C-alpha cells in the first residue's frame, strides 16, 4: 500500500471519481484550497485520517475497475 500521494495521483483519483475539488474536499474533511494545493504540488496531504480516506477512495476505484 503506497502512502505517498503526489499531485498527479491525487488529481487522477479525483477525476476518476468524477469529483470537483470541492466534492473531494468535502468527502475527506478538508478544504477545497487544500486539494488545490495538493494538485499543484504546493503541499502534500498529511494526517492519518486524510491519508486513510484517500487510500480508501483509491481502493474503491480499483475494485470497481476490476469488475
C-alpha atoms as an extended CHARMM CRD file, in Angstrom:
* protein
*
        67  EXT
         1         1  UNK       CA              0.0000000000        0.0000000000        0.0000000000  PROA      1               0.0000000000
         2         2  UNK       CA              1.5190000000        3.2980000000       -1.1130000000  PROA      2               0.0000000000
         3         3  UNK       CA              1.0160000000        6.0500000000        1.4680000000  PROA      3               0.0000000000
         4         4  UNK       CA              2.5340000000        8.7130000000       -0.7770000000  PROA      4               0.0000000000
         5         5  UNK       CA              0.1350000000       10.8340000000       -2.8120000000  PROA      5               0.0000000000
         6         6  UNK       CA              1.8030000000       13.0710000000       -5.3640000000  PROA      6               0.0000000000
         7         7  UNK       CA             -0.1030000000       15.7280000000       -7.2650000000  PROA      7               0.0000000000
         8         8  UNK       CA             -0.7240000000       13.5790000000      -10.3380000000  PROA      8               0.0000000000
         9         9  UNK       CA             -2.0690000000       10.7030000000       -8.2570000000  PROA      9               0.0000000000
        10        10  UNK       CA             -4.4670000000       12.9480000000       -6.3380000000  PROA      10              0.0000000000
        11        11  UNK       CA             -5.7720000000       14.6680000000       -9.4550000000  PROA      11              0.0000000000
        12        12  UNK       CA             -6.1510000000       11.3550000000      -11.3010000000  PROA      12              0.0000000000
        13        13  UNK       CA             -8.0950000000        9.8900000000       -8.3730000000  PROA      13              0.0000000000
        14        14  UNK       CA            -10.3890000000       12.9190000000       -8.2050000000  PROA      14              0.0000000000
        15        15  UNK       CA            -11.0190000000       12.8400000000      -11.9450000000  PROA      15              0.0000000000
        16        16  UNK       CA            -11.7260000000        9.0740000000      -11.9220000000  PROA      16              0.0000000000
        17        17  UNK       CA            -14.2880000000        9.7200000000       -9.2000000000  PROA      17              0.0000000000
        18        18  UNK       CA            -15.8100000000       12.4770000000      -11.3280000000  PROA      18              0.0000000000
        19        19  UNK       CA            -15.4620000000       14.8840000000       -8.3970000000  PROA      19              0.0000000000
        20        20  UNK       CA            -14.7250000000       18.5710000000       -8.3140000000  PROA      20              0.0000000000
        21        21  UNK       CA            -12.0320000000       19.7080000000       -5.9190000000  PROA      21              0.0000000000
        22        22  UNK       CA            -14.8010000000       20.8390000000       -3.5600000000  PROA      22              0.0000000000
        23        23  UNK       CA            -16.5420000000       17.4540000000       -3.6640000000  PROA      23              0.0000000000
        24        24  UNK       CA            -13.3110000000       15.6190000000       -2.8750000000  PROA      24              0.0000000000
        25        25  UNK       CA            -12.5400000000       18.0710000000       -0.0790000000  PROA      25              0.0000000000
        26        26  UNK       CA            -15.9980000000       17.6030000000        1.4350000000  PROA      26              0.0000000000
        27        27  UNK       CA            -15.6810000000       13.8290000000        1.1910000000  PROA      27              0.0000000000
        28        28  UNK       CA            -12.4070000000       13.6440000000        3.0930000000  PROA      28              0.0000000000
        29        29  UNK       CA            -12.9220000000       16.5210000000        5.5060000000  PROA      29              0.0000000000
        30        30  UNK       CA            -10.5240000000       19.1410000000        4.1810000000  PROA      30              0.0000000000
        31        31  UNK       CA            -10.9140000000       22.4650000000        2.3960000000  PROA      31              0.0000000000
        32        32  UNK       CA            -11.0050000000       22.9680000000       -1.3630000000  PROA      32              0.0000000000
        33        33  UNK       CA             -7.8410000000       25.1060000000       -1.2350000000  PROA      33              0.0000000000
        34        34  UNK       CA             -6.0420000000       22.1490000000        0.3800000000  PROA      34              0.0000000000
        35        35  UNK       CA             -6.9790000000       19.9110000000       -2.5430000000  PROA      35              0.0000000000
        36        36  UNK       CA             -5.9080000000       22.6210000000       -4.9990000000  PROA      36              0.0000000000
        37        37  UNK       CA             -2.5310000000       22.9410000000       -3.2610000000  PROA      37              0.0000000000
        38        38  UNK       CA             -2.0230000000       19.1750000000       -3.3650000000  PROA      38              0.0000000000
        39        39  UNK       CA             -2.8120000000       19.0870000000       -7.0820000000  PROA      39              0.0000000000
        40        40  UNK       CA             -0.3620000000       21.8920000000       -7.8510000000  PROA      40              0.0000000000
        41        41  UNK       CA              2.3510000000       20.3370000000       -5.7010000000  PROA      41              0.0000000000
        42        42  UNK       CA              2.4650000000       23.2530000000       -3.2700000000  PROA      42              0.0000000000
        43        43  UNK       CA              1.7610000000       20.9200000000       -0.3420000000  PROA      43              0.0000000000
        44        44  UNK       CA              1.1960000000       17.2490000000        0.4560000000  PROA      44              0.0000000000
        45        45  UNK       CA             -1.7680000000       15.6700000000        2.2240000000  PROA      45              0.0000000000
        46        46  UNK       CA             -0.9890000000       14.9860000000        5.8650000000  PROA      46              0.0000000000
        47        47  UNK       CA             -2.7360000000       13.3980000000        8.7920000000  PROA      47              0.0000000000
        48        48  UNK       CA             -3.7280000000        9.7900000000        9.1980000000  PROA      48              0.0000000000
        49        49  UNK       CA             -7.4380000000       10.3900000000        8.5870000000  PROA      49              0.0000000000
        50        50  UNK       CA             -6.8320000000       12.2370000000        5.3050000000  PROA      50              0.0000000000
        51        51  UNK       CA             -4.3910000000        9.6200000000        4.0320000000  PROA      51              0.0000000000
        52        52  UNK       CA             -6.7250000000        6.7870000000        5.0620000000  PROA      52              0.0000000000
        53        53  UNK       CA             -9.6040000000        8.4750000000        3.2180000000  PROA      53              0.0000000000
        54        54  UNK       CA             -7.5450000000        8.8530000000        0.0390000000  PROA      54              0.0000000000
        55        55  UNK       CA             -6.3930000000        5.2300000000        0.2540000000  PROA      55              0.0000000000
        56        56  UNK       CA             -9.9660000000        4.0430000000        0.8270000000  PROA      56              0.0000000000
        57        57  UNK       CA            -11.2810000000        6.0220000000       -2.1550000000  PROA      57              0.0000000000
        58        58  UNK       CA             -8.4980000000        4.7430000000       -4.3660000000  PROA      58              0.0000000000
        59        59  UNK       CA             -9.1660000000        1.1630000000       -3.2460000000  PROA      59              0.0000000000
        60        60  UNK       CA            -12.8560000000        1.5230000000       -4.0490000000  PROA      60              0.0000000000
        61        61  UNK       CA            -11.9980000000        2.7950000000       -7.5290000000  PROA      61              0.0000000000
        62        62  UNK       CA             -9.6490000000       -0.1490000000       -8.1230000000  PROA      62              0.0000000000
        63        63  UNK       CA            -12.3450000000       -2.6230000000       -7.0340000000  PROA      63              0.0000000000
        64        64  UNK       CA            -14.8780000000       -1.0330000000       -9.3870000000  PROA      64              0.0000000000
        65        65  UNK       CA            -12.3910000000       -1.1320000000      -12.2540000000  PROA      65              0.0000000000
        66        66  UNK       CA            -11.7880000000       -4.8440000000      -11.6640000000  PROA      66              0.0000000000
        67        67  UNK       CA            -15.4770000000       -5.6990000000      -12.0080000000  PROA      67              0.0000000000
